Amino acid sequence: MAYRESLDYLYGLQKFGIKLGLENIRTLLDRLGHPECAYGVIHVAGSNGKGSVCAYLDRILREAGLRVGLYTSPHLHSFTERIRVNGVPIEEKQVADYTEELRRVAGNLPSTFFEFTTAMALLHFQRERVDFAVLETGMGGRLDATNAVDSPQVTVITSICRDHAGHLGDDLATIAGEKGGIIKSGVPLVLGRQAPEAERVLRDLAREKQAPVRDVGSVLGPEGDDDPLAWHGCHWVLEGLRPGLLGDHQRENLTLALGAAEILAEQGVPLTPTVARAGIAKTRWPGRLEWWGGQRRILLDGAHNEGGAAVLADYLRHLSPRTVRWVVGLKGDKEASAILSPLLPWVTELYCTSPPVEEAVPPEALARLGRDAGRPARVFSCCAEALAAALKEQRPGEIVLVAGSLFLVAAAREYLAGDSPMADPLL
């Protein structure tokens, strides 16, 4: 089977939709001899920041000389980015070979795309002899395919907001119950800051499972990205921290990653404050408050829900830019007004388009919301057209922002790179 053929098969599994449940993935893993038991696992759930936490932990563990698997979703440019070992994406040939193998193993089992790719990642990590795997949930937690891992070393739950309401519920308490499904009996939990109704649910679940909750404190230091930070944990004191990821919201993600790393050190993993400091500085996570080319002219951010939009708005508040030209596009399952509202006060003009996905919020609807708020708004057929217009009209001191969907950000990065190869974001 060729790589292109394997992708056609994998994406064809989306016909089964999003089917939350563990029966199929457990059957697959059982037929494969339970590859997920061959290494330690850090399991991360939440609404926002879980990818950043995973990236921090991956880099910290690698800095200690450990061999680390990283499983995240979605990808920016290539399916292979979802499954990495020591920062290196799985090879296209391996994807094709695993697809053929797993197809035989699955037989008539109606596996979804995410179930199939989760099994692929866990099997790949076993065969690559990783010491640890850092797993990001796809959606929810309780019935997410990654939750087939029964005995992680530590679990992490980042802040929770309203997202994927059709699958997880309409209120924070219900959503927290789903996300909190990754909490395991006796396994330490690192818990991000939550709304009171979500925190009550998560702490009750931890109490029921006798899972100790680690209070991770906070990162100390002035606001902004230029000054070093400090973190005081239960045992570690880290001074002079210079995170590789931007934004004050990354302080929360940083505390969660450091709290998990400190727990792993208590369990005998060879992590130290020096190792953690170096790993934090080297962490990269593209498409999340990313200044293209390192120059503060084009800002890319995959803010795709209400919480992500609030974080981006806070970052813009600290920048206090004169003018922000916003290239915006949203997936069809998003509540457009909740994402646009916190950002519009900082925006002077909207360039509305559709991200390259099957379902998208009509750009005309986005433009209408912008105009209702008193912002000029135009509609474009694609990201490249919208971004080209924004860049043509950009003046010195102005920012062009691309945000609203990670698929949109990916399209923007490809347009900006032109014929240049995309740099590996995690090496």
C-alpha positions as CSV (number, residue, x, y, z in Angstrom):
1,M,0.0,0.0,0.0
2,A,1.4,3.4,-1.0
3,Y,1.2,6.4,1.4
4,R,-1.4,8.3,-0.6
5,E,-3.5,5.1,-0.7
6,S,-3.2,4.7,3.0
7,L,-4.3,8.3,3.6
8,D,-7.3,7.7,1.4
9,Y,-8.2,4.7,3.5
10,L,-7.7,6.6,6.8
11,Y,-9.7,9.6,5.8
12,G,-12.3,7.3,4.4
13,L,-12.8,6.0,8.0
14,Q,-14.4,9.4,8.8
15,K,-17.6,8.0,7.3
16,F,-18.0,6.4,10.7
17,G,-17.9,10.0,12.2
18,I,-17.0,10.8,15.7
19,K,-18.0,7.8,17.8
20,L,-17.0,8.2,21.5
21,G,-16.4,4.8,23.2
22,L,-13.6,2.4,24.1
23,E,-14.8,-0.9,22.9
24,N,-13.3,-0.8,19.4
25,I,-9.9,0.6,20.4
26,R,-9.6,-1.9,23.3
27,T,-10.4,-4.7,20.9
28,L,-7.7,-3.4,18.5
29,L,-5.1,-3.1,21.2
30,D,-5.9,-6.5,22.5
31,R,-5.4,-8.0,19.1
32,L,-2.1,-6.2,18.8
33,G,-0.9,-7.5,22.2
34,H,-1.4,-4.3,24.1
35,P,1.5,-2.1,22.8
36,E,0.5,0.7,25.2
37,C,1.8,-1.3,28.1
38,A,5.4,-1.2,26.8
39,Y,6.2,2.3,28.1
40,G,5.2,5.0,30.5
41,V,2.4,7.4,29.5
42,I,1.5,11.0,30.3
43,H,-2.1,11.6,29.4
44,V,-3.3,15.2,28.8
45,A,-6.9,16.4,28.4
46,G,-8.6,19.8,28.5
47,S,-10.1,22.4,26.2
48,N,-7.2,24.8,25.6
49,G,-3.5,24.5,26.0
50,K,-3.2,20.7,26.0
51,G,-1.1,20.7,22.9
52,S,1.3,23.2,24.5
53,V,1.5,21.1,27.7
54,C,2.3,18.0,25.6
55,A,5.0,19.9,23.6
56,Y,6.6,21.1,26.9
57,L,6.6,17.6,28.4
58,D,7.9,16.0,25.2
59,R,10.9,18.4,25.1
60,I,11.6,18.2,28.8
61,L,11.7,14.3,28.7
62,R,13.9,14.4,25.6
63,E,16.3,16.8,27.3
64,A,16.8,14.1,29.9
65,G,18.0,11.7,27.2
66,L,14.8,9.7,27.1
67,R,13.2,8.4,24.0
68,V,9.8,10.0,23.7
69,G,6.7,9.4,21.6
70,L,4.3,12.3,21.1
71,Y,0.7,11.9,19.8
72,T,-1.3,15.0,19.1
73,S,-4.0,16.2,16.8
74,P,-4.9,17.8,14.5
75,H,-1.8,18.2,12.2
76,L,-0.8,21.4,10.5
77,H,0.6,20.3,7.2
78,S,1.0,16.5,7.1
79,F,-0.7,13.5,8.8
80,T,2.8,12.3,9.8
81,E,3.1,15.2,12.3
82,R,0.5,13.5,14.6
83,I,2.9,10.7,15.5
84,R,6.5,11.6,16.5
85,V,9.4,10.0,18.2
86,N,12.0,12.3,19.6
87,G,10.5,15.1,17.5
88,V,10.7,13.2,14.2
89,P,7.4,12.5,12.4
90,I,6.6,9.0,11.5
91,E,7.7,8.2,7.9
92,E,5.2,8.0,5.1
93,K,6.2,4.4,4.3
94,Q,5.6,3.5,8.0
95,V,2.1,5.0,7.8
96,A,1.4,2.9,4.7
97,D,2.8,-0.3,6.3
98,Y,0.9,0.2,9.6
99,T,-2.3,1.0,7.8
100,E,-2.1,-2.3,5.9
101,E,-1.3,-4.2,9.0
102,L,-4.0,-2.6,11.1
103,R,-6.5,-3.1,8.4
104,R,-5.9,-6.8,8.5
105,V,-6.0,-6.8,12.3
106,A,-9.2,-4.8,12.5
107,G,-11.0,-7.0,10.1
108,N,-14.7,-6.1,10.2
109,L,-14.3,-3.9,13.2
110,P,-15.9,-0.5,12.2
111,S,-13.0,1.7,13.6
112,T,-13.2,5.5,13.3
113,F,-10.3,7.6,11.9
114,F,-9.2,8.5,15.5
115,E,-9.4,5.0,16.8
116,F,-7.3,3.7,14.0
117,T,-4.7,6.4,14.2
118,T,-4.5,6.1,18.0
119,A,-3.8,2.3,17.6
120,M,-1.1,3.2,15.0
121,A,0.6,5.6,17.3
122,L,0.6,3.3,20.3
123,L,2.0,0.4,18.1
124,H,4.6,2.7,16.5
125,F,5.8,3.8,20.0
126,Q,6.2,0.2,21.1
127,R,8.2,-0.7,18.0
128,E,10.4,2.4,18.3
129,R,11.1,1.4,21.9
130,V,10.2,4.7,23.5
131,D,10.6,5.3,27.2
132,F,7.5,7.5,27.4
133,A,4.6,8.5,25.3
134,V,2.8,11.8,25.7
135,L,-0.8,11.5,24.6
136,E,-3.2,14.3,23.9
137,T,-6.9,13.4,23.9
138,G,-8.7,14.1,20.7
139,M,-12.1,15.1,22.2
140,G,-13.4,14.7,25.8
141,G,-11.6,12.1,27.8
142,R,-13.8,9.5,29.3
143,L,-14.7,7.9,25.9
144,D,-11.7,9.2,23.9
145,A,-9.7,6.5,22.2
146,T,-6.5,7.5,24.1
147,N,-8.3,6.6,27.3
148,A,-7.8,2.9,26.5
149,V,-4.5,3.4,28.3
150,D,-5.3,2.1,31.7
151,S,-2.2,3.0,33.7
152,P,-0.6,6.3,32.9
153,Q,2.2,7.7,35.1
154,V,0.4,11.0,35.5
155,T,-2.6,12.7,34.1
156,V,-3.0,16.4,33.3
157,I,-6.3,18.4,32.7
158,T,-5.9,21.9,31.3
159,S,-8.6,24.6,31.6
160,I,-12.0,23.6,30.3
161,C,-14.4,25.8,28.3
162,R,-17.5,25.1,26.2
163,D,-16.5,23.3,23.0
164,H,-17.8,20.3,21.0
165,A,-21.1,20.8,22.8
166,G,-22.9,18.4,20.5
167,H,-20.6,15.6,21.8
168,L,-19.6,16.6,25.3
169,G,-22.6,18.6,26.7
170,D,-23.8,22.2,27.0
171,D,-22.6,23.1,30.4
172,L,-19.1,23.1,32.0
173,A,-20.0,20.6,34.7
174,T,-21.0,18.0,32.1
175,I,-18.0,18.7,29.9
176,A,-15.7,18.4,33.0
177,G,-17.2,15.0,33.7
178,E,-16.2,13.9,30.2
179,K,-12.7,15.4,30.4
180,G,-12.3,14.0,33.9
181,G,-12.7,10.5,32.6
182,I,-9.0,10.3,32.1
183,I,-8.5,10.4,35.9
184,K,-7.3,6.9,37.0
185,S,-7.3,5.2,40.4
186,G,-4.3,6.3,42.4
187,V,-2.6,8.1,39.5
188,P,-1.5,11.7,40.3
189,L,-3.5,14.4,38.6
190,V,-2.2,17.8,37.7
191,L,-5.2,20.2,37.4
192,G,-5.3,23.5,35.6
193,R,-7.3,26.4,36.8
194,Q,-11.0,25.8,36.2
195,A,-14.3,27.6,36.6
196,P,-15.9,26.6,40.0
197,E,-18.5,24.3,38.5
198,A,-15.9,22.4,36.5
199,E,-13.4,22.2,39.4
200,R,-16.0,20.7,41.7
201,V,-16.7,17.9,39.3
202,L,-13.0,17.2,38.7
203,R,-12.0,17.2,42.3
204,D,-14.9,14.9,43.2
205,L,-13.8,12.5,40.5
206,A,-10.2,12.6,41.8
207,R,-11.5,11.9,45.3
208,E,-13.6,9.0,44.2
209,K,-10.5,7.5,42.4
210,Q,-8.2,8.3,45.2
211,A,-6.1,10.2,42.7
212,P,-3.8,12.8,44.4
213,V,-4.3,16.3,43.0
214,R,-1.1,18.3,42.7
215,D,-1.2,22.0,43.4
216,V,1.3,23.4,40.9
217,G,1.5,27.0,42.0
218,S,2.1,29.7,39.5
219,V,4.9,31.2,37.4
220,L,6.3,34.4,38.8
221,G,7.5,37.4,36.8
222,P,6.3,40.5,34.9
223,E,3.8,40.3,32.1
224,G,5.2,40.1,28.6
225,D,7.6,37.8,26.7
226,D,10.9,39.5,27.3
227,D,11.7,39.0,31.0
228,P,12.8,35.7,32.7
229,L,10.3,33.9,34.9
230,A,10.4,31.7,38.0
231,W,8.5,28.7,39.3
232,H,8.4,27.2,42.8
233,G,7.1,23.7,42.9
234,C,6.7,21.3,45.8
235,H,10.4,20.4,45.6
236,W,11.9,22.3,42.6
237,V,12.8,26.0,42.4
238,L,13.4,27.1,38.8
239,E,14.7,30.6,38.2
240,G,15.6,32.3,34.9
241,L,12.9,30.5,32.8
242,R,12.7,31.7,29.2
243,P,9.8,29.7,27.6
244,G,10.0,29.0,23.9
245,L,6.2,29.6,23.7
246,L,4.7,33.1,23.8
247,G,1.9,34.7,25.7
248,D,1.0,35.1,29.3
249,H,-1.5,32.2,29.0
250,Q,1.5,29.9,28.6
251,R,2.3,30.5,32.2
252,E,-0.6,28.2,33.1
253,N,0.5,25.6,30.6
254,L,4.1,25.9,31.9
255,T,3.0,25.2,35.5
256,L,1.1,22.1,34.4
257,A,4.0,20.7,32.5
258,L,6.4,21.5,35.3
259,G,4.1,20.0,37.9
260,A,3.8,16.8,35.8
261,A,7.6,16.7,35.4
262,E,8.2,17.1,39.1
263,I,5.8,14.2,39.8
264,L,7.7,12.0,37.3
265,A,11.0,12.9,39.0
266,E,9.5,11.8,42.3
267,Q,8.7,8.5,40.6
268,G,12.3,8.0,39.6
269,V,12.4,9.5,36.1
270,P,15.8,11.3,35.7
271,L,14.4,14.8,35.5
272,T,16.0,17.8,37.2
273,P,15.3,21.5,37.3
274,T,18.3,22.1,35.0
275,V,16.8,19.6,32.5
276,A,13.4,21.2,32.8
277,R,14.7,24.7,32.3
278,A,16.6,23.7,29.1
279,G,13.6,21.8,27.7
280,I,11.2,24.7,28.3
281,A,13.5,27.1,26.4
282,K,13.7,24.7,23.4
283,T,9.9,24.0,23.1
284,R,8.2,25.0,19.9
285,W,4.5,24.6,19.0
286,P,3.7,26.2,15.6
287,G,0.5,28.0,14.8
288,R,-0.1,29.1,18.4
289,L,0.9,32.7,18.9
290,E,3.5,32.3,16.2
291,W,5.2,35.3,14.7
292,W,6.0,34.3,11.2
293,G,9.7,34.5,10.5
294,G,10.3,35.9,14.1
295,Q,9.2,39.4,13.0
296,R,6.2,41.0,14.6
297,R,4.3,41.6,11.5
298,I,2.2,38.5,10.9
299,L,0.7,36.7,13.9
300,L,-0.7,33.1,13.4
301,D,-2.9,31.5,16.1
302,G,-5.2,28.5,16.1
303,A,-7.7,30.1,18.4
304,H,-10.7,27.9,17.6
305,N,-13.1,28.3,20.5
306,E,-14.3,30.8,23.1
307,G,-11.4,30.2,25.5
308,G,-8.7,30.4,22.8
309,A,-10.2,33.7,21.5
310,A,-10.1,35.1,25.0
311,V,-6.4,34.2,25.3
312,L,-5.6,35.7,22.0
313,A,-7.5,38.9,22.9
314,D,-5.4,39.2,26.1
315,Y,-2.2,38.8,24.1
316,L,-3.3,41.6,21.8
317,R,-4.2,43.8,24.8
318,H,-0.6,43.6,26.0
319,L,0.7,44.4,22.5
320,S,-1.6,47.4,22.1
321,P,-1.2,47.4,18.3
322,R,-2.2,50.4,16.3
323,T,-4.0,48.3,13.6
324,V,-4.9,44.7,13.3
325,R,-6.0,43.3,10.0
326,W,-7.7,39.9,10.8
327,V,-7.8,37.1,8.3
328,V,-10.6,34.9,9.8
329,G,-12.2,31.6,9.0
330,L,-14.0,29.1,11.2
331,K,-15.0,25.4,11.1
332,G,-18.7,25.0,10.7
333,D,-19.3,23.6,14.2
334,K,-18.0,26.7,16.0
335,E,-20.1,29.5,17.6
336,A,-18.8,32.4,15.5
337,S,-20.1,35.3,17.7
338,A,-18.4,33.8,20.8
339,I,-15.0,33.7,19.0
340,L,-15.3,37.1,17.3
341,S,-16.6,39.1,20.2
342,P,-13.5,39.2,22.5
343,L,-11.2,40.0,19.5
344,L,-13.2,42.6,17.6
345,P,-12.2,45.5,20.0
346,W,-8.6,45.0,18.8
347,V,-9.4,44.6,15.1
348,T,-9.7,47.4,12.5
349,E,-10.7,45.3,9.5
350,L,-11.7,41.7,8.7
351,Y,-10.8,39.6,5.7
352,C,-13.3,36.7,5.9
353,T,-12.8,33.4,4.3
354,S,-13.3,29.6,4.8
355,P,-10.6,27.3,6.2
356,P,-9.9,24.4,3.9
357,V,-12.3,21.9,5.5
358,E,-15.5,20.3,4.4
359,E,-17.7,22.4,6.7
360,A,-17.1,26.0,7.5
361,V,-19.0,29.0,8.9
362,P,-20.0,31.0,5.7
363,P,-17.6,33.9,5.3
364,E,-20.6,36.1,4.6
365,A,-21.9,35.4,8.1
366,L,-18.5,36.3,9.6
367,A,-18.5,39.6,7.6
368,R,-22.0,40.4,8.8
369,L,-21.0,39.9,12.4
370,G,-18.0,42.2,11.9
371,R,-20.0,44.9,10.2
372,D,-22.6,44.7,13.0
373,A,-19.8,45.6,15.3
374,G,-18.7,48.5,13.2
375,R,-15.8,46.9,11.5
376,P,-15.2,46.9,7.8
377,A,-15.3,43.3,6.4
378,R,-14.8,41.7,3.1
379,V,-15.2,38.2,1.8
380,F,-12.6,36.2,0.0
381,S,-12.7,32.8,-1.7
382,C,-9.7,31.3,0.1
383,C,-7.0,32.0,2.7
384,A,-4.4,32.8,0.2
385,E,-6.6,35.5,-1.4
386,A,-7.5,37.0,1.9
387,L,-4.0,37.0,3.3
388,A,-2.6,38.5,0.1
389,A,-5.1,41.3,0.3
390,A,-4.3,42.0,4.0
391,L,-0.5,42.0,3.4
392,K,-0.9,44.3,0.4
393,E,-2.8,46.8,2.6
394,Q,-0.6,46.4,5.6
395,R,1.3,49.6,6.7
396,P,4.4,49.9,9.0
397,G,3.4,49.1,12.6
398,E,0.3,47.2,11.6
399,I,-0.3,43.5,12.4
400,V,-1.8,41.0,10.1
401,L,-3.5,38.3,12.2
402,V,-4.5,34.9,10.9
403,A,-6.8,33.1,13.4
404,G,-10.0,31.2,13.9
405,S,-9.0,27.7,12.8
406,L,-5.8,25.7,12.8
407,F,-6.7,24.6,9.2
408,L,-6.7,28.3,8.3
409,V,-3.3,28.8,10.0
410,A,-1.9,25.8,8.1
411,A,-3.0,27.3,4.8
412,A,-1.5,30.6,5.7
413,R,1.8,29.0,6.7
414,E,2.0,27.2,3.4
415,Y,1.2,30.4,1.5
416,L,3.9,32.3,3.4
417,A,6.4,29.6,2.9
418,G,5.8,29.6,-0.9
419,D,8.2,27.1,-2.4
420,S,10.3,26.8,0.7
421,P,10.0,23.5,2.7
422,M,8.2,23.8,6.0
423,A,10.6,23.6,8.9
424,D,10.1,20.8,11.4
425,P,8.4,22.7,14.3
426,L,9.6,20.5,17.1
427,L,13.3,19.8,16.4
